[in-house]
Each structure stands twice: as structure tokens, then as C-alpha cells.
Amino acid sequence: MSKKLNSNLLELKTKHKVELKELQIKSKIKRLKQKINDENNKNKKLKTIVLESKKRKQNFLWWGLFGIAILLAMVSLGLQIYGAITQPHWIMFLCFLIDFFMGILLGILLIETMKFTDENNQEINELIKLLKEQDSEVE
């Protein structure tokens, strides 16, 4: 009888130890997952901060170039009106030069816009891949 009790006690102790170890392992896994999620959230925040700063710089460049192009267009229009009234040939040549530089500015603006959208698309695709990897790791 006592042997049975002792064996039952040993069996219960081993089961209890195994259950404790399983619980400890599960809690460690939960903590590690939480740490991974926290680090991923920090990385996401840093990436969004970097993206926002790039957007601000790019917006400054866009509006600056656009403003210069508008000013050049207004000066050119004024000179064309003045040239139409007074009819000197050098004013028309000056208008041509202003329009030429305005076209170059708008071309640069278009090229920079295309580069920026390509960079954003690549970064967005990378973020989507990271999110998919994180979802698969969590599952």
C-alpha cells in the first residue's frame, strides 16, 4: 500500500514538475514574442520618422521649385506683354531664356517626383514584407 502511495506521489511530483516546466516555457515564449513585437514597433516608428523627414524635405524642394517656376512664368508673361507693346527683340529673347529655364526647373521637379514615388513604393513594399513576416512568426 505504501509502495503504491509512494509511486503515486512520485508520479504526481513528476507530472507537476513537467507542468511547471511547460508553463515556464510558455511564459518565456510569450515574453520573447512581446520583446520581438516591441522591437518591431520601435523599428516601424523609426522608419515612419525617417519617411516623414524625407517627405518634408521633398515637399520643401517641390514647393521651392514650383514657386520659382511660377515666379519665372509671371516675369516672362510681364516681359512678353511689355515686349508686345514696345517691340524690342531682346525682350523676346529674354522671355525665351526665362521659359527655357522654367522648363528645366519643371523637368527637374518631375524627375524628383518620380524618384521619390519610386523610393516610397520600395519602402512601403519592404514594410509590407516585414509585416507579413511578423504575422507568420506570431502564428
C-alpha angles and dihedrals in degrees: 000000000000090000089055091049092048092049091047090049092050090047092051091048093051091047090049092050091048091049091048091051091048091051091048091050091048092050091048090051090050091050092049091049089050091050091049091049091048092051091046090051090051090050091049091050092049091049092049090049090051091047092049092050090049090050091050092051091046092048090051090052093046096049092043094053092041091051092049090049091051091049090050090049091051092048090047092050091049091049091048091053091047090045091050090055100042098026103212113157097222091065091057090049089050090050089051091052092048091049090048093054091044089055090051091051092050090048091053089048091052093047093048090048091053092048092049094050090049091051091048092049091051092049092047090051090050091051091050090051091050091050091050091049091050092050091051091048092050092050 
